[in-house]
């Protein structure tokens, strides 16, 4: 079922600066960008594919239930793939990093391993992100959602300069939401659950954007236990007392069966871990209170309507809470630039008053010479140009033919005699 979108006039009035001055940020568009982040194996790409196919399914069901053209659902989301090493996707990306940067060539050129290759490819792509942002801004009034699928290695996006640049650029151009995907079956262990919560907390305070916690794979493991652990500290204590914090809790996987360790209780090492988990859960209690959580099955599509409702709520939070903050930062940057201009002008005026005879002669520019082929050379010989990407941002609806990617299988030969498992 399609959810109502806020009107443009209401959003603009809510985002206007409190002092009545003109906004330094662009007008709020119709679209909300969703940055999908999560641990490797949590199901990010499958979840992103489910977001794309959900709109197609909604459109077909709406058209079959009513013949009125006004009853059709919104346009499908605009998909952006930021994983350069992925072999195949369950959706057709509108903007694909693989069209711009060749991941294998980056590894070969810079002598990098798989993770270093992904990070460098993302950095090269970010140098051209102004072109991507221009494309997204043009499409932002034609769709309701712009979905960004990030690399499988979570630290490559969340803790790199390129990830911060992409996030900040999107947040300055349109309402932006972070969706943190959690592998629910693997979170039944209290220690794993707490690790995910700590990671989610760190990403929330690093991005400073509206945040949605998505418990994925609920068809394999319901997420009710996680909600209980978040909202009832005593339930989490019971799970710790029932057994080892690093093993799946019987209270989470079997509900009423309960039970503890076969050994008759936690060992000394387990007791230390349980005490640490108790302390961390108390620290994160305030974090839980203001967190949006939804349970989703990317396989069956259950929970996706609730996710889009949470996205709409997060959009309103961005307009009322985050947008004024961005306006304040933009005003500070503008004031700083104007102050720097005034200082430069004052310095120029002072320099003009200095006697021209006291000015030092300008050094001669270093000379270069050309070889027989017309290439410039220095003393060390011809400087080889480094690979910086193909310099091309391709949209699928353009007339230009996109490259085809064949998945080489679980292993591939690098050409030097070694066989590496394909990353991503």
ChimeraX attribute file (.defattr): number of C-alpha atoms within 10 A of each C-alpha:
attribute: neighborCount
match mode: 1-to-1
recipient: residues
	/A:1	13
	/A:2	14
	/A:3	12
	/A:4	8
	/A:5	13
	/A:6	12
	/A:7	9
	/A:8	13
	/A:9	10
	/A:10	9
	/A:11	18
	/A:12	15
	/A:13	10
	/A:14	16
	/A:15	22
	/A:16	20
	/A:17	17
	/A:18	9
	/A:19	6
	/A:20	7
	/A:21	8
	/A:22	9
	/A:23	16
	/A:24	16
	/A:25	16
	/A:26	10
	/A:27	14
	/A:28	20
	/A:29	20
	/A:30	19
	/A:31	24
	/A:32	26
	/A:33	26
	/A:34	23
	/A:35	21
	/A:36	21
	/A:37	28
	/A:38	27
	/A:39	18
	/A:40	15
	/A:41	14
	/A:42	21
	/A:43	21
	/A:44	25
	/A:45	26
	/A:46	19
	/A:47	24
	/A:48	25
	/A:49	21
	/A:50	21
	/A:51	23
	/A:52	21
	/A:53	17
	/A:54	17
	/A:55	18
	/A:56	17
	/A:57	11
	/A:58	17
	/A:59	19
	/A:60	12
	/A:61	14
	/A:62	19
	/A:63	15
	/A:64	11
	/A:65	10
	/A:66	11
	/A:67	10
	/A:68	10
	/A:69	9
	/A:70	9
	/A:71	12
	/A:72	18
	/A:73	19
	/A:74	16
	/A:75	13
	/A:76	19
	/A:77	26
	/A:78	22
	/A:79	24
	/A:80	22
	/A:81	22
	/A:82	23
	/A:83	24
	/A:84	26
	/A:85	21
	/A:86	19
	/A:87	15
	/A:88	12
	/A:89	12
	/A:90	13
	/A:91	16
	/A:92	15
	/A:93	21
	/A:94	18
	/A:95	21
	/A:96	22
	/A:97	25
	/A:98	25
	/A:99	19
	/A:100	20
	/A:101	24
	/A:102	19
	/A:103	22
	/A:104	17
	/A:105	16
	/A:106	24
	/A:107	18
	/A:108	12
	/A:109	12
	/A:110	13
	/A:111	10
	/A:112	16
	/A:113	14
	/A:114	17
	/A:115	15
	/A:116	15
	/A:117	23
	/A:118	29
	/A:119	25
	/A:120	21
	/A:121	27
	/A:122	26
	/A:123	21
	/A:124	21
	/A:125	26
	/A:126	19
	/A:127	14
	/A:128	15
	/A:129	17
	/A:130	13
	/A:131	13
	/A:132	19
	/A:133	15
	/A:134	12
	/A:135	16
	/A:136	23
	/A:137	17
	/A:138	10
	/A:139	18
	/A:140	22
	/A:141	14
	/A:142	17
	/A:143	16
	/A:144	19
	/A:145	26
	/A:146	21
	/A:147	23
	/A:148	22
	/A:149	23
	/A:150	24
	/A:151	27
	/A:152	24
	/A:153	19
	/A:154	14
	/A:155	14
	/A:156	20
	/A:157	24
	/A:158	20
	/A:159	12
	/A:160	14
	/A:161	15
	/A:162	21
	/A:163	20
	/A:164	15
	/A:165	16
	/A:166	17
	/A:167	21
	/A:168	16
	/A:169	15
	/A:170	20
	/A:171	21
	/A:172	17
	/A:173	19
	/A:174	25
	/A:175	25
	/A:176	29
	/A:177	28
	/A:178	23
	/A:179	22
	/A:180	24
	/A:181	26
	/A:182	27
	/A:183	23
	/A:184	26
	/A:185	20
	/A:186	15
	/A:187	24
	/A:188	24
	/A:189	23
	/A:190	28
	/A:191	21
	/A:192	16
	/A:193	22
	/A:194	20
	/A:195	15
	/A:196	19
	/A:197	20
	/A:198	16
	/A:199	13
	/A:200	22
	/A:201	16
	/A:202	13
	/A:203	18
	/A:204	18
	/A:205	10
	/A:206	12
	/A:207	17
	/A:208	15
	/A:209	23
	/A:210	22
	/A:211	27
	/A:212	24
	/A:213	20
	/A:214	25
	/A:215	26
	/A:216	29
	/A:217	26
	/A:218	20
	/A:219	17
	/A:220	11
	/A:221	19
	/A:222	18
	/A:223	25
	/A:224	15
	/A:225	20
	/A:226	21
	/A:227	15
	/A:228	14
	/A:229	21
	/A:230	22
	/A:231	13
	/A:232	12
	/A:233	14
	/A:234	13
	/A:235	17
	/A:236	22
	/A:237	17
	/A:238	15
	/A:239	25
	/A:240	27
	/A:241	19
	/A:242	19
	/A:243	28
	/A:244	23
	/A:245	26
	/A:246	17
	/A:247	15
	/A:248	20
	/A:249	27
	/A:250	19
	/A:251	21
	/A:252	25
	/A:253	17
	/A:254	10
	/A:255	12
	/A:256	9
	/A:257	10
	/A:258	15
	/A:259	16
	/A:260	19
	/A:261	14
	/A:262	8
	/A:263	8
	/A:264	10
	/A:265	14
	/A:266	20
	/A:267	13
	/A:268	9
	/A:269	9
	/A:270	17
	/A:271	17
	/A:272	13
	/A:273	19
	/A:274	23
	/A:275	13
	/A:276	13
	/A:277	21
	/A:278	18
	/A:279	11
	/A:280	15
	/A:281	20
	/A:282	11
	/A:283	11
	/A:284	15
	/A:285	14
	/A:286	10
	/A:287	16
	/A:288	17
	/A:289	10
	/A:290	9
	/A:291	14
	/A:292	17
	/A:293	20
	/A:294	19
	/A:295	25
	/A:296	27
	/A:297	23
	/A:298	23
	/A:299	16
	/A:300	12
	/A:301	16
	/A:302	16
	/A:303	17
	/A:304	20
	/A:305	17
	/A:306	16
	/A:307	21
	/A:308	17
	/A:309	16
	/A:310	19
	/A:311	24
	/A:312	19
	/A:313	14
	/A:314	22
	/A:315	25
	/A:316	20
	/A:317	17
	/A:318	23
	/A:319	21
	/A:320	15
	/A:321	15
	/A:322	19
	/A:323	24
	/A:324	18
	/A:325	14
	/A:326	17
	/A:327	20
	/A:328	14
	/A:329	13
	/A:330	16
	/A:331	15
	/A:332	12
	/A:333	12
	/A:334	13
	/A:335	12
	/A:336	12
	/A:337	12
	/A:338	12
	/A:339	12
	/A:340	12
	/A:341	12
	/A:342	12
	/A:343	12
	/A:344	12
	/A:345	12
	/A:346	12
	/A:347	11
	/A:348	11
	/A:349	11
	/A:350	10
	/A:351	12
	/A:352	10
	/A:353	8
	/A:354	10
	/A:355	8
	/A:356	9
	/A:357	7
	/A:358	7
	/A:359	9
	/A:360	7
	/A:361	7
	/A:362	6
	/A:363	6
	/A:364	6
	/A:365	6
	/A:366	5
	/A:367	6
	/A:368	9
	/A:369	11
	/A:370	11
	/A:371	10
	/A:372	7
	/A:373	6
	/A:374	8
	/A:375	10
	/A:376	13
	/A:377	13
	/A:378	11
	/A:379	8
	/A:380	6
	/A:381	9
	/A:382	12
	/A:383	11
	/A:384	6
	/A:385	6
	/A:386	9
	/A:387	13
	/A:388	18
	/A:389	20
	/A:390	13
	/A:391	13
	/A:392	14
	/A:393	18
	/A:394	20
	/A:395	18
	/A:396	13
	/A:397	8
	/A:398	9
	/A:399	8
	/A:400	9
	/A:401	10
	/A:402	13
	/A:403	8
	/A:404	7
	/A:405	10
	/A:406	8
	/A:407	12
	/A:408	10
	/A:409	9
	/A:410	10
	/A:411	12
	/A:412	13
	/A:413	12
	/A:414	12
	/A:415	7
	/A:416	6
	/A:417	7
	/A:418	8
	/A:419	11
	/A:420	13
	/A:421	12
	/A:422	16
	/A:423	16
	/A:424	17
